[in-house]
Amino acid sequence: MHDDRTLVEARLRRVLDERVRPAVYPESVPLEVAVWHAPGEPVPVAEGLAADVRPITVGSRWGAPWGTSWFRVTGTVPEAWAGRTVEAILDLGFDENMPGFQCEGLVYHPDGTPVKGLNPRNQWVRIGAPVQGGEEVRLHVEAASNPVIMDHRPFTPTPLGDLETAGSDPQYTLTRMDLAVLDETVWHLVTDLEVLGELMAELPVDSPRRWDILRAVERALDALDLQDVNGTAERARARLADVLAAPAVPSAHRISAVGHAHIDSAWLWPLRETVRKVARTAANMTALLDDEPDFVFAMSQAQQWAWVKEHRPEVWARVKKAVADGRFVPAGGMWVESDTNMPGSEAMARQFVHGKRFFLDEFGVENDEAWLPDTFGFAAGLPQIIKAAGSKYLLTQKISWSRTNSFPHHTFRWEGIDGTRVFTHFPPVDTYNCSMRGAEIAHAVRNFKDKGAARHSLAPTGWGDGGGGTTREMVAKAARLRDLEGSATVTWETPSAFFTKAEAENPEPPVWVGELYLELHRATLTSQAGTKQGNRRSEHLLREAELWAATAAVRTGFPYPYADLDRIWKTVLLHQFHDILPGSSIAWVHREARATYARVADELNAVIDAAQRALAGEGSVPLVFNAAPHPRAGVPAGGARPAEVSGRTTRAERPDGGHVLDNGLLRVGVDARGLVGSVVDLATGRETIAPGRTGNLLQLHQDLPNMWDAWDVDEFYRNTVTDLTDADEVTPGDDGVSVRIVRTFGDSRVTQVLSLPPGEKRLVVETEVDWHETEKFLKLAFPLDLHTDRYASETQFGHFFRPTHTNTSWEAAKFEACNHRFVHLQEPDWGVAVVNDGTYGHDVTRTVRTDGDGGTTTTVRVSLLRAPRFPDPETDQGVHRFRHALVPGASIKDAVREGWRINLPERRLHGAGEMAPLVSVDRDSVVVTAVKLADDGSGDVVVRFHEAHGARADATLTAGFPVAGVDVTDLLERPLADTAPPAVDDGRIAVRLRPFELRTLRLRRA
């Protein structure tokens, strides 16, 4: 037989495009359209429905950036259409290639009842099936004219990312507003041909199945009268019936399709627009559930559910019914799909506390899975947190974006720093916006790395990023792929059903130990420094507010601010979303975030001040309140008393114009350029700075990644570097015992103060940068005289190690990494820590000195600022303040302590006298991360702590109040059924912890 394959395939493409798809709506009549443009922010539905509209015609421009327009469409169904299926086609000016990224609408009936959402791949509204002839049609559309920030020329700087700079030019052209007859037979023919054509293209050319499909398609096209597609569509479908009925082979890969709409809680749109995006998608999905009995839809992020409840009660009622039916599924059990690298220990725990509790309170549903398809890598402390929240699974897709190494598994157990393992799945379909295309399904099969051991995978199915969700076309394709020869089988299932099946068929999958590092988007650890500092400060203020309010409540009857703390926690958790905290959102988002963090700080400081005043009482004793988990200056952790001041610091000028700082523990040499040439640990005589090198070195790199400007830093940035060694001023600081340095470069200015606090073994570096650079990367370097092949980075509830070498591509890819409060490097008998109060990105490199002693120089560089121009063209412009400390002679114990110290400065107040801690622990390695009252209002005291040094620990926790009993609980403060309550002996509780083990105790007050 002659090979006519390409001829038939080309024929299929043209006939589908030019004849069959246009015949889906064979008859149409225009609707009358009128519009009202809301003058400012979105208005309530009742106001939009009642607005005074004016006529507008198809072809007219509409919609200022970020505006809202209320369209009223009216018309009459022609009598001749009686008994047929009729839909309104409402095209606001969509680009079908950008679902979720541009104008969208929510359709209402005149009484305010929501109908469904409109987006570029979902423009229809069912009027009737069958319809009554002469029926009057009246619909209202709340249309958002969101500008396209990332279009066909992505990463181009644009002022459209902020309402304050976006201008008022109309963004869209009203394209089609019609009533139309839907020919369902033709619609099904389109789906038949698409499914078979896409499957055929993925099969080997020498596959008999491919040729069977080709001949069936050819017969169908022959049966189709191109001048009467509607009259012959049924005949064409009949020619395809046999190939569509051929069942899949028994060994076919099995895909669990989960209806999905990944909705970024903020990204290329502000938070207020996400509120509406969620409502549109939820309206769409509840409508689709009514039409499609096999379909199942899952939505994560309790915050988004809460928005629907608060802002769209009519949609909420439909959602609640669908949840009760088991088909609209709460997923993930987190408040938002957060970043997991940068949130602190308690914040990561509270993501699960607030997320799971919302779903439990609203629906009685408890999630087993963490659902994080788009998060930019996963910290090694996360498995323990997932388990402590009562969950046991993790789903993500993002690791498939890694540029250097291909992750070796799709289903595996992920082991965290304490040994906890969670069953984890990466969908091999490699997208969280699967649309059921044949290429996607075939890719999932080919790509699946666990063949032979397993054959189940999951496909999150629906348009996402900006929402939209699953379409009826996707459902129709899935129906044909349920059991189709040559394809994986596709079944709609909940995430829970998938994980249960996947774990049952593969109970002993491979194990991956340590962080799940994304070899991409590394610059998200630095971009938008103000947002990151706001998060760090908020986390520690929340710790203080809970600690002092709980202490005051128990000791003085102070009214514990349950509602305020709950609300503030949810605000902070929202801003840990994986495009807010990472700094990858538009200017509007980060402008609002900075203002939000300032309000949060004001509120929490007011709570702290009120609680501390209640505790201090009246008096003139100078008290220091210590919220850190370690004693300092004689003040116990969680207590207050006068501080014990010891030692003094001196500053002497050197002949070369430099300075020497000395506090009896460290001697620091600062040269005339303001660079640190020497830091001597006086107890050992050990020099910290590598020979011939200088610390406190600011380094400036050119930084224009190949794409994803705010997200990425590409390794070639290291090829060009400018050491900022010229100083305008190197003078004594205002206190006389510190050194002040001023440098200018480009359009920017840096002011630093170097100091040695009396009695403390740390060099404090305070840096103020008035930053006005573009596409630059600023780092602060400390070259250390240390030989080590690994270093420790703090993460949630502990720390983990990364190599300092680049033996393999896996290590080389980690050229920018995350830490929380410290990094620590150590030879067997001596180490150094670098601690910070609000930076996350860093790099550690090592070289062997070719002159002198031939020793190893290990350089720690802290990432301070970047200046990408997309999506916020003014990223980080302005004044920033950073605090770091270099801690020579530091063990891990010292690194942990100093990390807490720099983030929780002491507070001073006059009062009646010292105050003992509400809860104390007798071992430094057991770090208390939270002391609070139980969320249920019972008055019980909840204490969360972990082993922080990486070793086993026996300790005694002592309550400073009468205790009637103790329960070991999960993160949601529920007693663990399989854990015996510990004994209490006069307020003392013995605890034994494994390395990095996390534990929560609930203490019932007597």
N, C-alpha and C positions, 0 to 999 in steps of 0.2 A: 504494500500500500504506500502511496506517495505521502510524504510528511507534510500535511497541511496545518500543522498545529498552530503556528504563529498566525496563519490566516484566520482561523476560527477564533483565536483569542482576541485578535484585533477587531474582528467583527463584533464579538461580544461587547467589547468596551464601547464601540461607537453606538451600537444599537441601544445599550443601556443608557448612555449619556444623552443621546439625541432623540430617542423615540419612547423608551419605556418609562424612564423617570418623569419626563414631562407629562405623560398620560396618567399619572397618579391622580392629578386634579384636572379632569377633562373639561369642566365648566366652572366658571367663576363670574361673580358680579362684584363691583366695588362697594365698599362700605363708606358711609359718611364719617368723617373724622374731624374732631375738634380738640383743642389742647389748652391747658393752663400750665404756665411755667411757674413753679413755686419760687418765690423771690429769694429764699435763703436755704437753710437746712431742711431736710425732709419734714413733712407735716404729718399729723395724724391722718389715718385713713378717712375718717368722717369729713375732715376739712378738704381733702383732695377730691372726694366724691362730690362735694357740694360746690366746688369752685366754679367760677364764671369762665366758661371755656369759649374759645374763638376758633373759627374754622381754620383748618390746615389741609393742604393737599399733598398727595403723594409726590415726591420729588423735592419737597421743601427741606431746608436745613433746620435742625433743631438741636437744642441741648448744649448749654454752656458746660465747660468741664466741671464735673462733680455736682451738676444740677439735677433737679428732679422735675419731670414733666408729667402731668396727668392727662392722658389721652382718653377721650370718650368716642367709642365707635358704635355706630348704629346702622341698622339696615333691616331688610325684609327678605325672608326666604322666598324665592320664586315659587309660584304654585306648581310649576312643572317639576319641581324637585321633591315633591311630597313622596314620602316612603323611602328616600335615599339617605345615605350618610353624608352629613354636611359639617364642615369645619370652617372656622375663621382662620385665615392665614394672616398673621400679624408680624410683619418684618419691619422692625424699627430702624434698620440700616445695618444689619448684622454682616460680619465677615465670618462665614461658617468655619474658617480655619482657626478662630480664636474663641472657642467656647469658654465662658468664665472670665474673659479678659476685657470686655468692653461693655456696650450698653446691654442692659437687662431689664426685664419688666415682671411685675406681678399682676395678674389679671384678677379683677373682682367682678362679682355681680353687683347690680345697683344697690342691693341691701348691705354691701360691705363684705359678703362672704367671699373668701379667696377661692379662686378656681385652680390656677396653676401658674408656674413661672414661665417666662419667655427667655430664651437665650439663643445664640447662633445656631444650635443644632436642635432646637425645640420651639418651633414658631406657630404651632397649631393649637387651636382650642375647639374641642368637640361641641357642636351646637345640638346635634341630635342624630340618633341612629336607631330607627328611622326618624326623619324630621317631619314636622307638619308644614304643609304649604301655606304661605302667608304669615308664618311665625315672625314676630318682631324680635330682633336681636339688639341687645344693648349691653355693652361691656365697658369696663373702665380699666385702664392700664396705668399703673404707677411705674414710670420708666426712669431709669437712672442713666444719665449720660456720662458714665465714667470714662475718662480719657484712656486711650491706649498708651501705656507707659513703655511696654516692651513689644515692639511690633516687628515688622519684617527686617528692620535694621536694629537688632537688639543691642542694648548697652550703650545707646547714644544718649548723652546727657540731655535732659529735658526739664523745663520748669513746670511741667504738668503735674508733678508729684506733690504739689502743695496748693491748697485752695488760695493761699496768699499770693502765689506767683503764676497761677495757671491761666489767667486771662478769662475772656468771656466769649471767644469765638465758638460758634456752633460746631459740634463734633460729628454729627451724624446726619444722614439723609433718609427721610422716611421713604421706604422702598415699596412696600406692598401692604394694603389693608383691604382684603377681599373676603367674601364668602365664597366657598368652593365646595364642589361635590368631590368626596373621596371615593375613588374606585378601589375597594379593598382587594379585589382580585389582582389588579395591576400592582398594588402595593406589595402583596405577597409574592408576586412574580419577581419584583425587584429584589426582594430578600432571597428568594430561591436562587436567582442568578448570581447575586453577590456572594452568597455562601459557597456555591459550587465553583464559581470562578476563582475566588480567593483560595479555596482548598486545592483546586487543580494546580494553581501556580506554585504551591508549596510541595507538591508531590514530585518525586523523581520523574524525569522525562521518560524513562524506560519502565515506569510503573504501569501495570495493566489498569489499575484504578484511575489513573490520570486520563487514560485514553477512553475508558468507559464514560467518564464525566464529559470529556470533550465531545464525544459523539452524541451524548444526550443533549448537551447544550446546542449542538448544531441542529439536532432535530427540533428542539424547541424554537430556535430562531427561524427555522424553515416554516414552522407552524404559525408564526406570528405574521399577520398582515400589517406591514408598517404604516399603511394608510388607515388601519382600523385596529390599533393596538388594544383598545378597550373591548372590542368585540371578539378578539381572538386570544386574549390573555389566558383564559381558562384552558383553551386547547394547548397553548404553549406549556402551561404548568403540568398538564397531563404527561407531556413528553419527559418531564423531569422526575416524575413520581418514583420510578424504580431506583434511580441512583440516590435519591434522598432517603429511600427506605432501607438501603443496604446498611446492616448494623456494623458497629465498630468491632474490631478484633478483640478477643478476650484480654490481650496484654496491653490494650491501649492505655495511655496515660490518662489519669482522672483529674479533672479540674473542678474544684469547688468555686463557683462564681458567687461573689458577694456583691450585691448592689452597693455602690459606693459613690461618694462625691467628696473628694478631698477638698476641704475648704480652709484655706489659710486664714487664720483668725485676724491677721493683718499682713499685708505684703505690698502689692502695687495698688492698694486701696486702704483707706483708714478703717479703724475699728467700727465706726458707725455704719460703714457700708457693708461690713461683714454681717452685722445684725440683719440687714435686709437680704443679703445673699443666702443666709441660712434659711430665712423664711421662704424665699422663692423655691429653694431646693426641696425643703420639707413639704411644701404644697405640691410640688411636682411629684415627689416620690409617693406621697399618700394617694394621689390620684392614680399613679401607675399601679400601685398595689391593688386598688379597686378593680383595675382592668385585667390584671395578670395574676392568676391564682397561684402560680408557681414561684413568683418573684419574691426575693427576700432582700431587704435593704438594711445596711448597718451604718450608723453614724456615731462618730467618736466625739470627744471634747465636750464634757459636761457644761462648760461655759456656753457653748453654742446652743445646747438644749435650753439652758437657762434664759438665753436671749429670746428664744421663741416663746417660752412661757411668759416672759415679761412684756414683750413688745407685740406679739401676734397671738393673742389668746384663741382666735378662731382656728389658726393653723395648729396650735397646741392641742386643741380638743381632738383634731384628726390624728395627730401624732400619738396621743395617749391611747386612742382606740386601736391604732395599728400595733402599738407596743403590746397591748393586752392580747392581741391576736397572735403575737409571736413572730410578726413579720417585719416590723420596724424595730431594729435591734440596737440597743445601747452597746457601744463597743469601747474597749480600751481602758475604761476605769480611771482616766486622768482628767484633771480640770481642763487642760489643753494638751495638744500634741507639742510638748515642750522640747526645747533643746535639752539634752541630757549631759552635755559636757560641763557647762558652766554653772547651772543651779547648785547651790550648796546642799549639804546633807539634809537639813530639815526641809528646805524648799522642795527637794525631790520627793521626800516622804509625803509632804503635804499635797503635792500634785495628785497622789493616789488617794490620800485621805479625803480631800474635797471632791474629787471626781467620783470615787466609788460611793461615797456617802450620798451624793446627789441622786445617783441611779437607784440606790437602795431606798432612799426616802420617797422618791417620786414613783417608782415602779416595782419596788421589791426585787430588783434585778441586781445580782452581783457578777461582775465580770471576772473571768479567769485569765484574760489576755491583756497585755499592754499592746496598744495599736499605735505604731509610730512609723508609718510608711515613708515619711519625708524628712525625718530628723537627721542632722548632719554628723552622724557617728554617735557611739554609745560608750559612756564612761564605764570603767571596770567595776564600779561600786553598785551598778544598777541591778544586777540579778538579786542581790540580797534584799533590796528595797521592794522589788516586785513580789518576792516571796513573803516578806514581812507585811505586805498589804493584803495577803490572802490570794494572790494571783500566781499563775505558774507558766504562762506562755508569753512569748514576744513575737510580734510581726513587724518587719520593716522591709523596705525595698531599696532604700537609698544606697546601701553598700555596693550595689551593682554599678553605681556611678564612679567608683574608684578608677583612677586613670592608670595606675601602675601595675597593680596585682589583681588578679581575678580571685575572689573569695572562693575557697575550695568546696563549700557545702551550700545546699539550699535548706536542708533540715538538719539541725544539730542541737546539742545541748551546750549552752553558753555558761561558762564558769566564771564567777566573779572573784573579787579579791579575798573573800572569806571562805570560798569553796562552794557556795551556793550555785546550783545549776538550774537553768530554766530552759524548757523546750522552745526552740526558736525556729522560725521559718522566714526565708527570703523568697517571695514569689518569683519563680524563674521566668514569668511573663515579662519581668523587668519594667513594669510600669504600674503605678497606682491609678492610672486612668485608662484601663483596658476598655476597648470598645467592641470586642468580639470579632475583630478582623481575623481573617485566616492567617495572616502573617504573624499576628500576636500569639495565636494558639499554637502554631507550628514552632515558633521560637521557644515558647514555654517547654515544649516536648524536647526539642533538640538541646536546649540549654540546661535542663534539669540534671544536676550533678550527682544525684543519688540513685540513679537507675540500678536496678538489681536489688537494692535494699528497700526501695520505696517507689511508689508511683502516684502519690497524691500531691497536688500543689494547689495553691489558692490564687485566684485572679480577682483583685478589686476592680469592679466593672462599673464605669460611669465617668462622665466628664468631671474634672476636678480642678484643683488649684483655686479657681474662682467659683467653683461649684457648678451646679447644673444637674449632675447625677446621671443615672441610667436613663436611657431612652427606650421607647417601645421598639425601635429598630434593633437595639442590642438584645432585648428580650426575645425578639423573633429569631434572631440569629442563634441565640443560645438554645432555643427550642429545637432548631434543626441540627445542632451539634450535640444534642443529648446522647445520641447513639448513632454515629455516622461513620461509615467505613472511611479510613484514611485520616481520621481526625482523632484528637483526644476527645474523651467524653466530657460533657459540661453539665453540671447540676447546680441549681441554686441552693446554697446552704449558708447557715450562720457561721460566723467565725468559730464558735464553740463546737459545732458539729464537725467542722474541718479539723480542728486541733485534736479532737477526740479520735477521729479516724486515723489521722497522720501518726499520732503517738502509738496507737494500737498496732499499726502495721510496722512501725519502726521504733520499738521501745528502747533500743540501745544504739542511738545514732552517734556519729562522731562528736567529739568534744572540742570546743574552742575555748582557750583560757586567756583571759585578759580583755583589754578594751577592744571594741569593734571600731577601729580607726577608719574614718572615711578619707581616702586619698584624694581629696578635693575639698573645696570650700574651707580651707584652713584659715583664711583671713577673717572668717566670722568670729574668731577669738579676739579680734582687735577692733574691727570697724565699729563706729559709733561708740566712742569711749564714754560719753555721757550716759548712754543707756546702760552700759555695763556697770559703771560706778553707781548709778541709781539702784540697780538690782542688788549689788553687793551691800550697799549701805542699808537698803530696806531689809534684807535678810537679817542683818545684825541688829537693827533697831527692833525688829519683831521679836528676836530672841530676848532683848532687854525688856521690851514691853511685857511679854508673857512672864518672864522671871520676876520682875519687880511687882507686877500687878498680882501675881499668884502669892508672892510672899506677903504683900500688904493685905491681901484678902484673908489669908490664914491668920496673920498676926493682929490685924487691926479692924477687920470687917470691911476693908476697902471694897467698893463695888467693882467686881471683876468685869471688864468691858467685853463680854462674850461677842455681842453682835458687831461691835466695831472691829475687833480683831479678826473675826470671820470675814468681814467685808474687805478689810485691808489685805489679808492673806490672799483672797481671791483676786484682788487687783494685782498684787505682785506676781502671782502665779500666771495670770493672763499675760503679763508682759514678759514672761519667760517663753512664750510661744516661739517656735523655731525660725521665724523671720523677724521677730522684734528684738529679743535679747542678742541674737547673732549680728544685728546691725544691717540686715539686708532688705529693709523696707524703705518706702518712700519717705521724703522729708516730713510730710504731715504726721506720719506715725511717730517718728522720733521726736519731733517738736512736742507732740502731745505727751509722749512718754516722759520727757524731761520735766514737763509741768506736773505730771501725775506723781512722779517720784518726789518732787518738792512738796506736794500736798501730803503725801504719805509720811514724809519725814516730819513735817509739822505736827501731824496728828499723833504719830508715835512718840515724838519727843514730849508732847503734852501728857500722854498717858504715863510715860516714864517719870516725868517731873512730879506729877500728882501722886503716883505711887511712892516715889522716894521721899517726898515730903511727909506722906502719911507714916512712913517707916521711921524717918529721922526724928519726928517729934520736935518740940520746942527746945532750943538750947543753943549753945555757942561752941560746941565741940566740932572741930573741922573734920568732917567725915569724907572718906573716899569710898565710893560704891564700885565694886569690882564685879562686872557681869561676865568676865572670862571664866572658863572652867578650871583655871589654875590660880593659886594664890600669887599675889605680887605685892611687893613693898610691905609685907606683913598683913595685907588685907586678904582674908580668905575668899575663895571662889564663891560668888553668890552672896557675899556678905558686905558689911560696911564697918569701917573703923578708921581712926587716924592712920595715915601712911607713915612708914618708917623710912626716912631718907638716909641713905648712906653713900659715902664717897663724894668725890668732886671731880669736875672736868677742868682741864687746863688747855689753853691754846697758846702756842709760842710761834713767833714768826721765824722763818728760815732765811738765811742769807740770800737765797735765790729768788725770794719773793713769795715762796710758798709758806705753808703753815703745818704745824704738828699739833694734833689733838691727842690728849692722853687722859684716860679716866682710871688708871690703875689696872684695868683689865685689858684694854686695847690701846695701842699706839698707832695713830693713822697719819701718814705723810701725804700732804696735798701739795702738788707742785704749783708753780706760778700760773699754770693754765687751768687750774681747778680740777686736774685729774688726780686720781688716787694712785700713787706709786707704791704705797706700802700700807699694809694692815697687819700688825704683829699681834698675835695672841700672846700676851705677856706671861701667862701661866706656863706655857710650853716653849715660848720663844719661836713659835712657828710663824713663818711668813705666809700670808694668804694670797697675795697677788703674785702672778707668775713673773719670773725674772724678765726684765726688759719690756714689760707690758704695763699698762695703766688701766685701772678700773674707773668707774663712773664715766665711761666713755660713751658719749652719744654718737650714734652712727645713723647716717641718712642714706636710704636706698631709693633709686628709681623704682617705681612700682606700677606697671601697667600690665596686668595679666592678659592672657589671650582672649578671655571672655569672663563673664560673671564678676564684674569689677568689685563690688562690695564683698563678694563671697570669697574670691580666690586670691592667693598670692602664689605665683608660679616660681619654681626653684631658681630660674634664671635671674630673679631679683638680686641674688647674691653677687652677680657678676660685676655690679657697679656699686661702690660704696664710698661715701665721703665721711671721714672721721671729723667730728666737730671739735677741734682742739683749740681753736682761737677763742680767747675770752676777752670780753670787754671790761669785766671787773672781776677781781678775786680779792675780797675784802673780809674783814671780820663780820660776823653776823650781829644782829641787834643785841644779842645776849652777851656778846664779847667772847664766848667760848665756842662758837660755831664759825663755819666759813660760808660766805655767800658768793656765788658765782653767777655772772650774767654773760650770756652768749647771744649773738644775733647771727642769723643765717637766712638767706633768701628773704622772704617777707615775714619771718617769724623771729620770736624772741624766747629764750629760755632763762629762767631764774631758778637756781638751785641753792639749797641750804644743806650743808653736811654737818652732822652733830653726833656727839657721843653722850647719851644720857648718863648721868652719874649712877654708878653701881650697876650698870647694865652692859652686857657684852654684845653690843650691836652698833654698827654704824648706820645711822638713819640718813636717808637721802630723800629730801623733799624737792619735788620738781614741779615747777609751774611753766607751762608752755602756752604762749600766745601763738596759735598755729594758723598759718595762712599759706600752706603749701598745697600743691596739686599733684596727685599721683606720685606721692612719696610715702616712704615707710620709715618711721623713726624708732630706733631701738636703743636700749641702755645696756652696755656690756660690762661684764666683770670677768676678766681672764684670771683663772684660779690655778694655783700651783698644786694640782691634784691629779692623781692617776687612778682612774676608775673606769670600768667598762659599763657602768649603769648609774642611773640617778633616780631619785624618788620624786614623784609629783603627788601632791595631795588631790584626792578625789572624794566623792561622797563616802563618809564613814570609814576613812582610812587613806591609804596611799598605795601606789603601785609603781613598778619600776619600768623604765625605758632604757634601751641601750644608748651609750654615747658613741657607738661606732656605726658603720654602715656596711657591715659584712654582706648583707643581702639587700635585694630591692625592697623588701618589707621594711627594713630599718631605714634605708635611704629615703623612703617615701614620707617618713615622719619628721620632715625638716621643720615643721612648725607644729607645736603641740600645746595641750591645755594643762594648766595647773590651777588649783584653787589658791590657797593662802601661801603655799610655799613650794619651792623645789629644794631638794637636799642631795648633796654629793658627799661621798665619804670614802676615805681610805680606812683600813681596819681600825685605826686608833685615833682618827681625827677627821672631822668633816666641816662642811660649810653649808649654811642655808641662805637662800635669798627669799625674803618674804615680801608680801605686797598687800595693799588695802583696796585693790580694785582692778588689777590687770589679770589677764588669763593666758594670752598667747606668749610663747617663749621658744627659744631654741637652745640646744646644748651641742657644742662641737668640741672635738679634741684634735690636737696636733702634737707631734713630738718635736721638741726644740732641736734644731740642727746646730746650734752653737751653745756654748756654755756647758751646762751639765747634762744635756741630752734628755732632760725630763719631759714630762707630759704637761701641756697646758690645756685645761678644760675650761671652755668659755661658756658662761651662762649669759644669755641676752634676753632681756625683758622687752616685749613688744609694747610700745606706748601708743603710737598714733599712725593712722593711715589717712589717705586723702583721695579715695575713689570718687568718681563723678557720676556713677550710676548705681542705684536708682536715685540717690540724693546728690545733686551736683555740688552741694555745700557741706558734704560730710565732714564733721568734726572741726569746722572752721570756728576759731575762737579760743577762749582760755580754758585750759584743763590743768588740774592739780593731781599729782600722784605722790604716794608715799611708799618707799621701799626701805628695806633694811638688809644689810649684809651682816650675817651672824657667823663669825669664825669660831672654830672649835666646837661646832654644834653637832650634837647627836640628833637622831630622829625625835627624841623627846624634846630637845630644845627647839627644833623646827616647828613641831606642833604647837608648843607653848608660844613661841614668838609670832607665829601666824595668827593665833587668836589675839595676842596682845595688840598688834598693829591695827586690827579690825575692830577692837572693842576698847577704845580709850576710856580711861577712868572718868568718873563724874564726881564732882565735889559739891558738898552741901554741908551747912551747919545744922547740927541737931543735938539731941539729948545725950547720945552716947552710941557705942558700937552695937551692931546688929549681927547676930549669928546667921549663917545661911539657913534657908528653908530645907535644903538637902545638901549633903556633902559626901564626897567619896575620898577614901584614904590612899588612893593610888593614882599617880599622875597619868598612867597609861589608859585609865578609864576616864573618858571624856564625856561629860554631860552636854548634850546638844540642845535639850529642851527641858524646862521646868514650867509647868502650866497647870491650870485647872482643867479637868476633864470637859470635853466639849458638850456633854449631855447636861451640864448645869448641876451635877450632883454634889459638887464641891470636892470630889476626889482630886488628889494631886497626881499628875502624870509626869513621869521622869523618863526621858529617853537618853541612852548612853551607848557607847561602843568602846571597844578596845582599839586604841589609836596607834600603837607602836609596832604592830605585826607580831606580837608574842602572846602566849597565854597569860591570863591575869586572874589572880584571886584578890578580891577587894571587898571592903565593907561599905555599903551605902548607909548613911545615917540620916534619918529624918529629924528635923528640928521641930517636931510637933507630935502629939500622940497618934499612933497608928493602930487602927483596929484590925487591919488585914491588908494583904498585898496580892495582886494578881499579875501574872505575866500576860501581856496582851499583844495583839497585832497592832499595826499602825493606827487602825481605826478605834483603838482603845477597847477592844473586845477581848475578854479572857480567852487564852488558847486552851482548847479542850484537852490537848494531849500533854500539857505542861503543868506539873504540880506547882501550886503556889509556894513561894519561898517562906521560910520561917522568919518571924520578926521577934527580936530580942531587945526589948526596951528601945525600940526605934531603929535598931541596927539590923541590916539585911545583908547576908553574905551572898556574894555573886561570884561566879566563875565563868570566864569568857574565853572563847577561842580567839585566835588572831583575827582582828577586825570584826568580831561578832557584834551585831546590833541587838539591843534589847530595850523593850519598853515595859516599865512597871507602872501599875496603877495602885496608888496608896489610898486606902480608905481611912479617913480621919475619924478618930475615936470621939 
